[in-house]
Amino acid sequence: MLVVVLLSAGLLGLLMLNTALNQGSIKLARLQKQTTEATDQQQTLQHQIDQQSAPDALERRARELGMVPGGDPAFLGDDGKVLGTPKEAQDSPPVKRSGNEPWQSPSGGQPSPAASPTDPGVELAPLPPAGASPAASAPASAPASAGGGR
């Protein structure tokens, strides 16, 4: 009877130990999955931060806020003297466009199919001849400034 009780207690102890190990492995698998998901999320967020911290993205966002590049800086020397002449920040002039605009086809001036006449708010006008300035070929009824009177 004592041997049967000892064997039963041993089997019961072994069953409890096996159950505890299985619960631990299930918890470990769940924690590994959470770690993988958190690592993926951290990498995605780091990629977004890197994209938004790029110099061209910072410049674009600054221009959207109305900021312009700073002028020439002045520096203070150790003795308190001002080195250099500070200049006011000014907006750079607009970039001059080339003669080959993206909406012109290489075949000679037909508009690209990206803007169709059926699109609301799209007006197609004939393109100016090559070498003509865009201001000279503007329709007489066009307003002088498209900025709303700034």
DSSP file with accessible surface (Angstrom, degrees, kcal/mol):
  #  RESIDUE AA STRUCTURE BP1 BP2  ACC     N-H-->O    O-->H-N    N-H-->O    O-->H-N    TCO  KAPPA ALPHA  PHI   PSI    X-CA   Y-CA   Z-CA
    1    1 A M     >        0   0  184      0, 0.0     4,-2.1     0, 0.0     5,-0.1   0.000 360.0 360.0 360.0 -41.3    0.0    0.0    0.0
    2    2 A L  H  >  +     0   0  129      2,-0.2     4,-2.5     1,-0.2     5,-0.2   0.884 360.0  51.0 -63.0 -39.5    2.9    2.4    0.9
    3    3 A V  H  > S+     0   0   99      2,-0.2     4,-2.9     1,-0.2     5,-0.2   0.917 109.4  50.3 -65.8 -40.4    4.5    1.7   -2.5
    4    4 A V  H  > S+     0   0   89      2,-0.2     4,-2.6     1,-0.2    -1,-0.2   0.921 111.3  48.6 -65.3 -41.7    1.3    2.5   -4.4
    5    5 A V  H  X S+     0   0   85     -4,-2.1     4,-2.7     2,-0.2    -2,-0.2   0.923 112.7  48.0 -63.9 -43.8    0.9    5.7   -2.4
    6    6 A L  H  X S+     0   0  114     -4,-2.5     4,-2.5     2,-0.2    -2,-0.2   0.918 113.2  47.5 -64.4 -42.6    4.5    6.7   -3.2
    7    7 A L  H  X S+     0   0  112     -4,-2.9     4,-2.5     2,-0.2     5,-0.2   0.914 113.0  48.7 -64.2 -42.4    4.1    5.9   -6.9
    8    8 A S  H  X S+     0   0   68     -4,-2.6     4,-2.5    -5,-0.2    -2,-0.2   0.922 112.3  48.4 -63.0 -43.4    0.9    7.8   -7.1
    9    9 A A  H  X S+     0   0   61     -4,-2.7     4,-2.6     2,-0.2    -2,-0.2   0.909 112.0  50.2 -65.1 -38.8    2.5   10.8   -5.3
   10   10 A G  H  X S+     0   0   46     -4,-2.5     4,-2.4     2,-0.2    -2,-0.2   0.924 112.4  46.1 -65.0 -44.4    5.5   10.6   -7.7
   11   11 A L  H  X S+     0   0  119     -4,-2.5     4,-2.4     2,-0.2    -2,-0.2   0.898 113.1  49.9 -65.1 -40.7    3.2   10.5  -10.8
   12   12 A L  H  X S+     0   0  111     -4,-2.5     4,-2.2    -5,-0.2    -2,-0.2   0.919 111.7  48.4 -64.7 -41.5    1.1   13.4   -9.4
   13   13 A G  H  X S+     0   0   41     -4,-2.6     4,-2.4     2,-0.2    -2,-0.2   0.908 111.5  50.0 -63.9 -41.2    4.2   15.4   -8.7
   14   14 A L  H  X S+     0   0  110     -4,-2.4     4,-2.4     2,-0.2    -2,-0.2   0.911 110.1  50.6 -64.9 -39.5    5.6   14.7  -12.2
   15   15 A L  H  X S+     0   0  105     -4,-2.4     4,-2.2     2,-0.2    -2,-0.2   0.916 111.2  48.2 -64.4 -42.0    2.2   15.7  -13.8
   16   16 A M  H  X S+     0   0  134     -4,-2.2     4,-2.3     2,-0.2    -2,-0.2   0.909 112.0  49.7 -65.0 -42.0    2.3   19.0  -11.8
   17   17 A L  H  X S+     0   0  104     -4,-2.4     4,-2.2     2,-0.2    -2,-0.2   0.922 111.0  49.0 -63.9 -43.4    5.9   19.7  -12.9
   18   18 A N  H  X S+     0   0   88     -4,-2.4     4,-2.2     2,-0.2    -2,-0.2   0.905 111.0  50.5 -63.3 -40.8    5.1   19.0  -16.5
   19   19 A T  H  X S+     0   0   67     -4,-2.2     4,-2.4     2,-0.2    -1,-0.2   0.920 109.7  50.0 -64.2 -42.8    2.0   21.3  -16.4
   20   20 A A  H  X S+     0   0   56     -4,-2.3     4,-2.1     1,-0.2    -2,-0.2   0.907 110.6  50.0 -64.3 -40.3    4.1   24.1  -14.8
   21   21 A L  H  X S+     0   0  112     -4,-2.2     4,-2.2     2,-0.2    -1,-0.2   0.903 110.3  50.2 -64.8 -40.3    6.7   23.8  -17.6
   22   22 A N  H  X S+     0   0   85     -4,-2.2     4,-2.2     2,-0.2    -2,-0.2   0.905 109.6  50.5 -65.2 -40.6    4.1   23.9  -20.3
   23   23 A Q  H  X S+     0   0  130     -4,-2.4     4,-2.4     1,-0.2    -1,-0.2   0.909 110.3  51.0 -63.6 -39.4    2.5   27.1  -18.8
   24   24 A G  H  X S+     0   0   40     -4,-2.1     4,-2.5     1,-0.2    -2,-0.2   0.900 109.9  48.8 -64.2 -41.0    6.0   28.6  -18.7
   25   25 A S  H  X S+     0   0   62     -4,-2.2     4,-2.4     2,-0.2    -1,-0.2   0.881 110.9  50.6 -69.5 -34.4    6.6   27.8  -22.3
   26   26 A I  H  X S+     0   0  116     -4,-2.2     4,-2.2     2,-0.2    -2,-0.2   0.933 112.2  47.0 -66.0 -43.6    3.2   29.2  -23.4
   27   27 A K  H  X S+     0   0  119     -4,-2.4     4,-2.5     1,-0.2    -2,-0.2   0.906 111.4  52.0 -64.2 -39.4    4.0   32.4  -21.4
   28   28 A L  H  X S+     0   0   98     -4,-2.5     4,-2.5     1,-0.2    -2,-0.2   0.926 109.3  49.2 -63.0 -43.5    7.5   32.6  -23.0
   29   29 A A  H  X S+     0   0   55     -4,-2.4     4,-2.1     2,-0.2    -1,-0.2   0.911 111.7  49.3 -63.1 -41.3    6.0   32.2  -26.5
   30   30 A R  H  X S+     0   0  128     -4,-2.2     4,-2.4     1,-0.2    -2,-0.2   0.930 112.0  48.1 -64.7 -41.9    3.5   35.0  -25.8
   31   31 A L  H  X S+     0   0   73     -4,-2.5     4,-2.4     1,-0.2    -2,-0.2   0.883 110.0  52.2 -68.0 -35.9    6.2   37.3  -24.5
   32   32 A Q  H  X S+     0   0  113     -4,-2.5     4,-2.4     2,-0.2    -1,-0.2   0.903 109.4  50.0 -65.6 -39.0    8.4   36.6  -27.5
   33   33 A K  H  X S+     0   0  136     -4,-2.1     4,-2.5     2,-0.2    -2,-0.2   0.924 111.1  48.8 -64.5 -43.1    5.5   37.5  -29.8
   34   34 A Q  H  X S+     0   0   99     -4,-2.4     4,-2.6     2,-0.2    -2,-0.2   0.901 110.6  51.4 -63.1 -39.0    4.9   40.8  -27.9
   35   35 A T  H  X S+     0   0   85     -4,-2.4     4,-2.6     2,-0.2    -2,-0.2   0.920 109.9  49.1 -64.1 -41.9    8.6   41.6  -28.1
   36   36 A T  H  X S+     0   0   81     -4,-2.4     4,-2.5     2,-0.2    -2,-0.2   0.929 112.8  47.3 -63.0 -44.5    8.6   41.0  -31.9
   37   37 A E  H  X S+     0   0  109     -4,-2.5     4,-2.5     2,-0.2    -2,-0.2   0.914 113.0  48.7 -63.8 -42.1    5.5   43.2  -32.3
   38   38 A A  H  X S+     0   0   53     -4,-2.6     4,-2.6     2,-0.2    -2,-0.2   0.899 111.1  50.3 -66.0 -37.6    7.1   46.0  -30.1
   39   39 A T  H  X S+     0   0   60     -4,-2.6     4,-2.5     2,-0.2    -2,-0.2   0.922 110.9  49.1 -65.5 -42.7   10.3   45.8  -32.1
   40   40 A D  H  X S+     0   0   85     -4,-2.5     4,-2.3     2,-0.2    -2,-0.2   0.921 112.6  47.8 -61.6 -43.7    8.5   46.1  -35.4
   41   41 A Q  H  X S+     0   0  127     -4,-2.5     4,-2.6     2,-0.2     5,-0.2   0.917 111.2  50.9 -64.4 -41.0    6.5   49.1  -34.1
   42   42 A Q  H  X S+     0   0  108     -4,-2.6     4,-2.5     1,-0.2    -2,-0.2   0.916 110.7  48.7 -64.3 -40.1    9.7   50.7  -32.8
   43   43 A Q  H  X S+     0   0  114     -4,-2.5     4,-2.3     2,-0.2    -1,-0.2   0.899 111.1  50.3 -66.8 -38.9   11.4   50.3  -36.1
   44   44 A T  H  X S+     0   0   77     -4,-2.3     4,-2.2     2,-0.2    -2,-0.2   0.934 112.6  46.5 -63.3 -45.4    8.4   51.7  -37.9
   45   45 A L  H  X S+     0   0   82     -4,-2.6     4,-2.5     2,-0.2    -2,-0.2   0.900 111.5  51.4 -65.1 -39.0    8.4   54.7  -35.6
   46   46 A Q  H  X S+     0   0   82     -4,-2.5     4,-2.6     2,-0.2    -1,-0.2   0.904 108.8  51.6 -64.7 -37.9   12.1   55.2  -36.0
   47   47 A H  H  X S+     0   0  109     -4,-2.3     4,-2.4     2,-0.2    -2,-0.2   0.912 110.1  49.0 -64.4 -41.7   11.7   55.1  -39.8
   48   48 A Q  H  X S+     0   0   91     -4,-2.2     4,-2.5     2,-0.2    -2,-0.2   0.914 111.3  49.6 -63.9 -41.0    9.0   57.8  -39.6
   49   49 A I  H  X S+     0   0   86     -4,-2.5     4,-1.6     1,-0.2    -2,-0.2   0.928 110.5  50.4 -63.3 -43.2   11.2   59.9  -37.4
   50   50 A D  H  < S+     0   0   89     -4,-2.6     4,-0.5     1,-0.2    -2,-0.2   0.906 111.6  48.1 -62.1 -40.7   14.1   59.5  -39.8
   51   51 A Q  H >< S+     0   0  111     -4,-2.4     3,-0.8     1,-0.2     6,-0.2   0.915 114.4  44.9 -66.1 -42.7   11.9   60.6  -42.7
   52   52 A Q  H 3< S+     0   0  113     -4,-2.5    -1,-0.2     1,-0.2    -2,-0.2   0.696 111.6  54.1 -76.6 -17.3   10.6   63.6  -40.9
   53   53 A S  T 3< S+     0   0   68     -4,-1.6    -1,-0.2    -5,-0.2    -2,-0.2   0.481  80.0 116.2 -93.2  -3.7   14.0   64.6  -39.7
   54   54 A A  S <> S-     0   0   28     -3,-0.8     4,-2.6    -4,-0.5     5,-0.2  -0.339  77.0-118.2 -64.2 145.3   15.6   64.6  -43.1
   55   55 A P  H  > S+     0   0  110      0, 0.0     4,-2.5     0, 0.0     5,-0.2   0.892 112.8  50.5 -56.1 -39.7   16.8   68.1  -44.2
   56   56 A D  H  > S+     0   0  103      1,-0.2     4,-2.4     2,-0.2     5,-0.2   0.902 111.4  48.2 -69.2 -35.3   14.4   68.3  -47.2
   57   57 A A  H  > S+     0   0    6     -6,-0.2     4,-2.5     2,-0.2     5,-0.2   0.915 112.3  49.1 -69.0 -40.1   11.4   67.4  -45.1
   58   58 A L  H  X S+     0   0   80     -4,-2.6     4,-2.4     2,-0.2    -2,-0.2   0.918 112.2  48.8 -64.3 -40.5   12.4   69.9  -42.4
   59   59 A E  H  X S+     0   0  106     -4,-2.5     4,-2.7    -5,-0.2     5,-0.2   0.933 111.1  49.8 -64.9 -43.6   12.8   72.6  -45.0
   60   60 A R  H  X S+     0   0  137     -4,-2.4     4,-2.0     1,-0.2    -2,-0.2   0.938 113.2  45.8 -61.6 -44.9    9.4   71.8  -46.6
   61   61 A R  H  X S+     0   0  107     -4,-2.5     4,-1.3     1,-0.2    -1,-0.2   0.888 112.0  52.0 -66.8 -36.8    7.6   71.9  -43.3
   62   62 A A  H  <>S+     0   0   29     -4,-2.4     5,-2.7    -5,-0.2     3,-0.3   0.924 109.6  49.0 -65.3 -42.3    9.4   75.2  -42.4
   63   63 A R  H ><5S+     0   0   88     -4,-2.7     3,-1.4     1,-0.2    -1,-0.2   0.872 106.0  57.2 -65.1 -35.8    8.3   76.8  -45.7
   64   64 A E  H 3<5S+     0   0  144     -4,-2.0    -1,-0.2     1,-0.3    -2,-0.2   0.833 106.5  50.6 -61.9 -30.2    4.8   75.6  -45.0
   65   65 A L  T 3<5S-     0   0  143     -4,-1.3    -1,-0.3    -3,-0.3    -2,-0.2   0.424 125.2-105.6 -86.0  -0.6    4.9   77.6  -41.8
   66   66 A G  T < 5S+     0   0   62     -3,-1.4    -3,-0.2     1,-0.3     2,-0.2   0.609  71.7 144.8  88.3  13.0    6.2   80.6  -43.6
   67   67 A M      < -     0   0  113     -5,-2.7    -1,-0.3    -6,-0.2    -2,-0.1  -0.509  30.4-161.2 -84.3 152.5    9.8   80.4  -42.5
   68   68 A V        -     0   0   60     -2,-0.2    23,-0.1    23,-0.1    21,-0.1  -0.894  33.9 -81.8-126.8 160.1   12.7   81.3  -44.7
   69   69 A P        -     0   0   63      0, 0.0    21,-0.5     0, 0.0    -1,-0.0  -0.323  54.8-106.0 -62.1 144.5   16.4   80.4  -44.6
   70   70 A G        -     0   0   66     19,-0.2    18,-0.1     1,-0.1    20,-0.1  -0.280  30.7-120.4 -70.1 155.0   18.4   82.6  -42.2
   71   71 A G        -     0   0   31     16,-0.4    18,-0.1     1,-0.2    -1,-0.1  -0.005  55.9 -49.9 -78.5-167.0   20.7   85.3  -43.3
   72   72 A D        -     0   0   92     16,-0.2    15,-1.8    13,-0.1    -1,-0.2  -0.492  65.8-133.4 -68.2 130.2   24.4   85.5  -42.7
   73   73 A P        -     0   0   81      0, 0.0     2,-0.3     0, 0.0    12,-0.2  -0.396   7.5-140.8 -83.5 162.1   25.1   85.0  -38.9
   74   74 A A        -     0   0   36     10,-0.1     2,-0.3    -2,-0.1    10,-0.2  -0.898  16.4-148.8-115.4 151.4   27.3   87.1  -36.7
   75   75 A F  E     -A   83   0A 132      8,-2.6     8,-4.1    -2,-0.3     2,-0.5  -0.912   9.2-131.2-123.1 149.2   29.4   85.5  -33.9
   76   76 A L  E     -A   82   0A 133     -2,-0.3     6,-0.2     6,-0.2     2,-0.1  -0.862  24.6-143.4 -98.2 128.5   30.6   86.8  -30.6
   77   77 A G    >   -     0   0   21      4,-3.0     3,-1.6    -2,-0.5    -1,-0.0  -0.265  30.9 -98.1 -80.3 173.7   34.2   86.3  -29.8
   78   78 A D  T 3  S+     0   0  185      1,-0.3    -1,-0.1     2,-0.1    -2,-0.0   0.818 125.5  53.5 -62.5 -29.1   35.7   85.4  -26.5
   79   79 A D  T 3  S-     0   0  112      2,-0.1    -1,-0.3     1,-0.0    -3,-0.0   0.423 122.4-104.7 -88.8   2.0   36.5   89.1  -25.9
   80   80 A G  S <  S+     0   0   54     -3,-1.6     2,-0.2     1,-0.3    -2,-0.1   0.449  74.8 138.1  93.1  -2.0   32.8   90.2  -26.6
   81   81 A K        -     0   0  138      1,-0.1    -4,-3.0    -5,-0.1     2,-0.5  -0.544  56.5-119.0 -78.9 147.5   33.5   91.6  -30.1
   82   82 A V  E     -A   76   0A  93     -6,-0.2     2,-0.5    -2,-0.2    -6,-0.2  -0.733  25.3-157.0 -86.8 124.0   31.0   90.9  -32.8
   83   83 A L  E     +A   75   0A 100     -8,-4.1    -8,-2.6    -2,-0.5     2,-0.1  -0.904  57.7   4.0-104.2 124.1   32.6   89.0  -35.7
   84   84 A G  S    S-     0   0   54     -2,-0.5   -10,-0.1   -10,-0.2    -2,-0.0  -0.210  86.0 -84.3  93.0 170.9   30.9   89.3  -39.1
   85   85 A T        -     0   0  108    -12,-0.2   -13,-0.1    -2,-0.1     2,-0.1  -0.961  38.4-135.1-118.5 115.6   27.9   91.3  -40.2
   86   86 A P        -     0   0   84      0, 0.0     2,-0.4     0, 0.0    -2,-0.0  -0.416  21.1-160.4 -70.1 143.7   24.5   89.8  -39.5
   87   87 A K        -     0   0  134    -15,-1.8   -16,-0.4    -2,-0.1     3,-0.1  -0.945  23.5-101.5-124.2 150.7   22.0   90.1  -42.4
   88   88 A E        -     0   0  161     -2,-0.4     2,-0.2   -17,-0.1   -16,-0.2  -0.357  42.1-104.4 -68.5 144.9   18.2   89.8  -42.4
   89   89 A A        -     0   0   41    -18,-0.1     2,-0.4   -21,-0.1   -19,-0.2  -0.499  44.0-174.4 -70.6 134.4   16.7   86.5  -43.5
   90   90 A Q        -     0   0  148    -21,-0.5     2,-0.2    -2,-0.2    -3,-0.0  -0.984  28.1-111.2-131.8 147.2   15.2   86.8  -47.0
   91   91 A D        -     0   0   99     -2,-0.4   -23,-0.1   -23,-0.1   -21,-0.0  -0.515  39.2-116.0 -74.2 139.0   13.3   84.4  -49.0
   92   92 A S        -     0   0   64     -2,-0.2     3,-0.1     1,-0.1    -1,-0.1  -0.439  35.8 -97.6 -73.3 150.8   15.2   83.1  -52.0
   93   93 A P        -     0   0  108      0, 0.0    -1,-0.1     0, 0.0     3,-0.1  -0.287  51.8 -86.6 -64.9 155.7   13.9   84.0  -55.4
   94   94 A P        -     0   0  123      0, 0.0     2,-0.2     0, 0.0     3,-0.0  -0.268  50.2 -97.4 -63.0 152.7   11.7   81.3  -57.1
   95   95 A V        -     0   0  136     -3,-0.1     2,-0.3     1,-0.1    -3,-0.0  -0.509  38.2-118.3 -73.2 130.9   13.6   78.7  -59.1
   96   96 A K        -     0   0  195     -2,-0.2     2,-0.2    -3,-0.1    -1,-0.1  -0.555  30.6-128.9 -71.8 132.8   13.7   79.5  -62.8
   97   97 A R        -     0   0  165     -2,-0.3     4,-0.1     1,-0.1     2,-0.1  -0.506  16.2-120.5 -84.2 151.8   11.9   76.8  -64.8
   98   98 A S        -     0   0   79      2,-0.2    -1,-0.1    -2,-0.2     0, 0.0  -0.307  27.5-107.0 -81.5 171.2   13.4   75.1  -67.8
   99   99 A G  S    S+     0   0   64      1,-0.2     2,-1.2    -2,-0.1    -1,-0.1   0.766 106.8  74.0 -71.5 -22.5   11.9   75.2  -71.3
  100  100 A N  S    S-     0   0  141      3,-0.0    -2,-0.2     2,-0.0    -1,-0.2  -0.709  72.4-169.4 -95.8  91.2   10.8   71.6  -71.0
  101  101 A E    >   -     0   0   35     -2,-1.2     3,-1.7     1,-0.1    -2,-0.0  -0.477  31.6-116.6 -77.4 153.0    7.9   71.7  -68.6
  102  102 A P  T 3  S+     0   0  110      0, 0.0    -1,-0.1     0, 0.0    -2,-0.0   0.764 113.3  56.2 -64.4 -23.4    6.6   68.4  -67.3
  103  103 A W  T 3  S+     0   0  109      8,-0.1     9,-0.8     2,-0.1     2,-0.4   0.541  91.0  88.3 -87.4  -4.7    3.2   68.9  -69.0
  104  104 A Q  B <  S-B  111   0B  55     -3,-1.7    -4,-0.0     7,-0.2     0, 0.0  -0.780  73.1-138.1 -91.9 136.8    4.7   69.3  -72.4
  105  105 A S    >>  -     0   0   37      5,-0.9     3,-1.5    -2,-0.4     4,-1.2  -0.598  21.0-118.1 -88.3 155.8    5.3   66.2  -74.5
  106  106 A P  T 34 S+     0   0  144      0, 0.0    -1,-0.1     0, 0.0    -2,-0.0   0.724 106.2  74.8 -65.6 -15.1    8.6   65.8  -76.4
  107  107 A S  T 34 S-     0   0  105      3,-0.1    -3,-0.0     1,-0.1     0, 0.0   0.603 123.6 -68.9 -78.6 -11.0    6.5   65.7  -79.6
  108  108 A G  T <4 S-     0   0   65     -3,-1.5    -1,-0.1     2,-0.1    22,-0.1   0.754  84.6 -45.1 132.1  35.0    5.8   69.4  -79.6
  109  109 A G  S  < S+     0   0   21     -4,-1.2    18,-0.4     1,-0.3     3,-0.0   0.605  74.1 141.3 104.9   7.5    3.5   70.9  -77.1
  110  110 A Q        -     0   0  133     -5,-0.1    -5,-0.9     1,-0.1    -1,-0.3  -0.654  57.4-106.8 -80.1 142.4    0.4   68.8  -76.6
  111  111 A P  B     -B  104   0B  56      0, 0.0    -7,-0.2     0, 0.0    -1,-0.1  -0.329  37.4-103.2 -66.9 152.3   -0.8   68.6  -73.0
  112  112 A S    >   -     0   0   39     -9,-0.8     3,-1.1     1,-0.1    -9,-0.1  -0.346  26.2-115.8 -72.1 156.3   -0.2   65.4  -71.2
  113  113 A P  T 3  S+     0   0  130      0, 0.0    -1,-0.1     0, 0.0     3,-0.0   0.515  98.8  92.0 -72.7   2.0   -3.2   63.1  -70.7
  114  114 A A  T 3  S+     0   0   88      1,-0.2     2,-0.6   -11,-0.1   -11,-0.0   0.858  87.6  46.7 -65.4 -33.3   -2.9   63.6  -66.9
  115  115 A A  S <  S-     0   0   39     -3,-1.1    -1,-0.2     4,-0.0     0, 0.0  -0.930  78.5-168.4-111.7 114.1   -5.3   66.5  -67.1
  116  116 A S    >   -     0   0   37     -2,-0.6     3,-1.8     1,-0.1     6,-0.1  -0.721  32.0-119.5 -99.4 154.8   -8.4   65.8  -69.1
  117  117 A P  T 3  S+     0   0  101      0, 0.0     5,-0.1     0, 0.0     4,-0.1   0.709 111.6  63.1 -65.7 -15.4  -10.9   68.5  -70.2
  118  118 A T  T 3  S+     0   0  121      2,-0.1     3,-0.0     3,-0.1    -3,-0.0   0.591  76.8 105.5 -85.7 -10.1  -13.6   66.7  -68.3
  119  119 A D  S X  S-     0   0   64     -3,-1.8     3,-1.6     1,-0.1     2,-0.1  -0.513  82.9-109.3 -67.8 133.4  -11.9   67.2  -64.9
  120  120 A P  T 3  S+     0   0  128      0, 0.0     3,-0.1     0, 0.0    -1,-0.1  -0.433 100.1  13.3 -65.8 135.6  -13.7   69.9  -62.9
  121  121 A G  T 3  S+     0   0   83      1,-0.2     2,-0.6    -2,-0.1    -3,-0.1   0.514  94.9 124.0  82.0   4.5  -11.8   73.1  -62.6
  122  122 A V    <   -     0   0   50     -3,-1.6     2,-0.5    -5,-0.1    -1,-0.2  -0.875  36.1-176.8-103.2 119.6   -9.3   72.1  -65.3
  123  123 A E        -     0   0  182     -2,-0.6     2,-0.5    -3,-0.1    -7,-0.0  -0.976  13.6-150.5-113.9 125.0   -9.0   74.6  -68.2
  124  124 A L        -     0   0   83     -2,-0.5    -2,-0.0    -7,-0.1     3,-0.0  -0.821  16.5-176.6 -97.2 127.3   -6.7   73.7  -71.0
  125  125 A A        -     0   0   66     -2,-0.5    -2,-0.0     1,-0.0     2,-0.0  -0.880  36.6 -91.4-117.1 154.2   -5.0   76.6  -72.8
  126  126 A P        -     0   0  126      0, 0.0   -16,-0.1     0, 0.0   -17,-0.0  -0.360  45.9-114.4 -64.2 144.8   -2.8   76.4  -75.8
  127  127 A L        -     0   0   48    -18,-0.4     3,-0.1     1,-0.1    -3,-0.0  -0.522  31.9-106.7 -78.9 147.0    0.9   76.2  -75.0
  128  128 A P        -     0   0   37      0, 0.0     3,-0.1     0, 0.0    -1,-0.1  -0.347  42.9 -93.4 -69.6 154.2    3.1   79.1  -75.9
  129  129 A P    >   -     0   0   99      0, 0.0     3,-2.0     0, 0.0     8,-0.1  -0.288  57.1 -79.9 -63.7 156.1    5.5   78.6  -78.8
  130  130 A A  T 3  S+     0   0  111      1,-0.3     3,-0.1    -3,-0.1   -31,-0.0  -0.297 118.3  19.8 -59.8 133.4    9.0   77.4  -77.9
  131  131 A G  T 3  S+     0   0   89      1,-0.3    -1,-0.3    -3,-0.1     2,-0.2   0.271  93.9 122.1  91.7 -12.1   11.2   80.3  -76.7
  132  132 A A    <   -     0   0   42     -3,-2.0    -1,-0.3     1,-0.1     5,-0.0  -0.578  68.1-112.5 -82.9 147.6    8.2   82.6  -75.8
  133  133 A S     >  -     0   0   65     -2,-0.2     4,-1.0     1,-0.1     3,-0.4  -0.533  18.4-128.6 -77.9 144.3    7.9   83.9  -72.3
  134  134 A P  T  4 S+     0   0  104      0, 0.0     4,-0.3     0, 0.0     3,-0.2   0.845 107.3  56.7 -62.0 -31.5    4.9   82.5  -70.4
  135  135 A A  T >4 S+     0   0   85      1,-0.2     3,-0.8     2,-0.2    -3,-0.0   0.869 102.6  54.7 -69.8 -33.2    3.8   86.1  -69.4
  136  136 A A  T 34 S+     0   0   83     -3,-0.4    -1,-0.2     1,-0.2    -4,-0.0   0.808 110.7  44.9 -71.1 -27.4    3.6   87.2  -73.0
  137  137 A S  T 3< S+     0   0   56     -4,-1.0    -1,-0.2    -3,-0.2    -2,-0.2   0.381  84.2 119.2 -99.0   4.5    1.3   84.4  -74.0
  138  138 A A  S <  S-     0   0   53     -3,-0.8    -3,-0.0    -4,-0.3     0, 0.0  -0.436  74.8-101.3 -69.1 142.9   -1.1   84.7  -71.0
  139  139 A P    >   -     0   0   82      0, 0.0     3,-1.5     0, 0.0    -1,-0.1  -0.321  23.8-124.6 -62.9 149.0   -4.7   85.5  -71.9
  140  140 A A  T 3  S+     0   0  114      1,-0.3    -2,-0.1    -3,-0.1    -3,-0.0   0.784 109.4  57.9 -67.1 -25.2   -5.7   89.2  -71.4
  141  141 A S  T 3  S+     0   0  117      2,-0.1    -1,-0.3     3,-0.0     3,-0.1   0.547  81.6 108.4 -83.1  -6.0   -8.6   88.2  -69.1
  142  142 A A  S <  S-     0   0   46     -3,-1.5     4,-0.0     1,-0.1    -4,-0.0  -0.481  79.2-108.0 -72.4 139.4   -6.3   86.4  -66.7
  143  143 A P        -     0   0  108      0, 0.0     3,-0.1     0, 0.0    -1,-0.1  -0.327  21.2-124.0 -66.6 151.8   -5.8   88.1  -63.4
  144  144 A A  S    S+     0   0  117      1,-0.2     2,-0.4    -3,-0.1    -2,-0.1   0.831  95.5  28.3 -67.0 -35.2   -2.4   89.8  -62.8
  145  145 A S    >   -     0   0   66      1,-0.1     3,-0.5     2,-0.0    -1,-0.2  -0.993  56.1-165.0-132.0 134.0   -1.8   87.9  -59.6
  146  146 A A  T 3  S+     0   0  107     -2,-0.4    -1,-0.1     1,-0.2    -2,-0.0   0.436  77.9  85.4 -89.8  -1.5   -3.1   84.5  -58.6
  147  147 A G  T 3  S-     0   0   49      3,-0.1    -1,-0.2     1,-0.0    -2,-0.0   0.427 107.0-107.1 -83.5   2.7   -2.2   85.0  -54.9
  148  148 A G  S <  S-     0   0   78     -3,-0.5    -2,-0.1     1,-0.1    -1,-0.0   0.838  76.1 -48.9  79.0  28.9   -5.4   86.8  -54.1
  149  149 A G              0   0   64      1,-0.2    -1,-0.1    -4,-0.1    -3,-0.0   0.844 360.0 360.0  84.5  30.3   -3.9   90.3  -53.8
  150  150 A R              0   0  266      0, 0.0    -1,-0.2     0, 0.0    -3,-0.1  -0.437 360.0 360.0 -72.2 360.0   -1.0   89.7  -51.5
